[in-house]
Amino acid sequence: MKRVLVKSVFDAVEYVMQHYYPAGLKEMAELQDTYAVISIQDTHTDGFGFTFTENQFCKGVLTLYFDDIVREVEGAVLFTDEMAKKAISFIEECKRVDTLLVHCYAGQSRSCAVGAFAVKMLGGDNTAYFTAGSPNQYVYDVLETVWIQKILQGS
């Protein structure tokens, strides 16, 4: 994986559409990199009303439904260990794509945490995510804890 992009839902759609081209005119696609998407969607609205799908450029999609919270809140969904396991497995499965696109509604907290974790998991330096952004620390900590447990279990 060459890069991890963290975007808002609007910017994620724009990125995906940069891969679009009219039938028979692939050379007109603005971007032609392969990518995978971790789509983080809100639960109080039952998502954003659409999901990403695989195509010749998009090699994988993981859609997770949880809210931007750091503790239990009635009516909201907290990020779980099971979601972290899915995200970690997905990142491992998508190592060969050019770009990992991670988005949530605003691209500021949940997706920033997942993006920062993905960079660290892949051996990169994720300090910029913490100095320039505001990752959801709870989400990041759950991912890191589950990842460490996985390493210690040797799986």
N, C-alpha and C positions, 0 to 999 in steps of 0.2 A: 504494500500500500504506500503510495507516494505522499498522500496528504489526507488530513482530516479537516473537513469544512463544517463549521457550526453556523446554522442559518435560522432565521425566522421561518415560519410556514410560508409566508409570501415570497421570501428570497429563495427558499428551497424549490418552490414551483418554478420560479424564474430560471434557476439553475437547470432544472430538468428540461424545461422548454428550450434551452439553448442547445439541446441535443436533437431537437425536432427538425425534420426536413420533409419537403414534398416527395411523394412517391417517385422513386427512380433518381433522386437528386441528393444522394447522401453527402456529396461534397459540399452541399449548401449548409449542412449542420455547423453551427458556430463552434460547438464542442463535440469531440468524438472520444473522450476518455470513457473508460468503464467506471462504474460507480455502484455502490451499495448504499441503501438508505436505512437509517434508524429514525423512524417517525414516531415522535413522542406526542401523543394527543391527549387533550383534556377529557375528563370523564363527565364533568357536569353538563357538557353539551353533546355527549356521546360521540366525541371526536370532532373533526373539522368538516365532515361531510364528504370526504374523499380519502382514498388510499392510493399509495404509489403501487405500481406493478412492474414486474420484470419485463425487460425488452432487450434488444441487442446491445444497448449500453448499460442498462440497469441490471446487474447480476444478482441482486438479492434485496429483499425488503423485510425489515422487522418492524412491526407496528406495536408499540407499547402504550397502554392507556393508564396514565397516572397523573396526579395533580402536583402543582408546584408548592408542596408543603414539606415541613421537616419533622412533623409529629402527627399523630392521629388527629383528624378533624372530622366531625360528623358530616357525612354527605360527600366526603372527598376520599380519594384513593391514594394511599402512601406507597412509595416505591418499595418493592419487596425483594427478598433474597431470590425468589424464583424469577423475577424480572431480570435481576442482575445476572443470574446464570444464563438466561436466554441471550442477553446482550453480549456477555463474554464469549459464548459459543458462536454467536453471529460474527463478532469481530474476528475470531480465529478462522472461521469459514471463509471470510471475505478478504483475507490477506493479499490475494492476487489482483484485486481490483485496483485501479489507479487512485480512486477517491472514495473515502467514506464520508457520506453526507449525513449529518445529524441535525435534526431540527425539532423544535417545539414551537409553541405559539410565537414567542418573542425572540427566541434564540439567545436568551440571556442567562438563564439559570439551569434548568434541567438539561437542555442540550449542551450547554457549556460544561456541565459536570461530566456528562457521558463522553463528550469530545476530549476533555482533559484526561479522563481515565483511559480512553482508547489510545491516545498518544503515549501515555506512560506504559500501558500494556504492550505496545509495539516497540518499546525501547527508546522512545523520543523524550525530549524535554518539554514538559507541559507547564512550565512556570508562567508563560505568557497568559495562559487561561486564567490564572489567579491574579495576575497583576493588572491585566486589561479588562477582565470580566468579573462576573460575580456568580461562579458556579454554585449550584445547590449543594452545600457541603454534606448534607444527609445522603443524597443520591451518590455522591462521589465516595463517601465512606462505606456505604453498603457495597458498592461495586468493588472497592479495594479489599474489603473484608472477605467477600465471597471469592475473589480471585486468589487471595493468599490461602484460604482454606483449600481451594482447588489444587494449588501448587503443593501444599503440604500433604494432600491426599494422593498426589502423584497421578492425577487424572487430567 
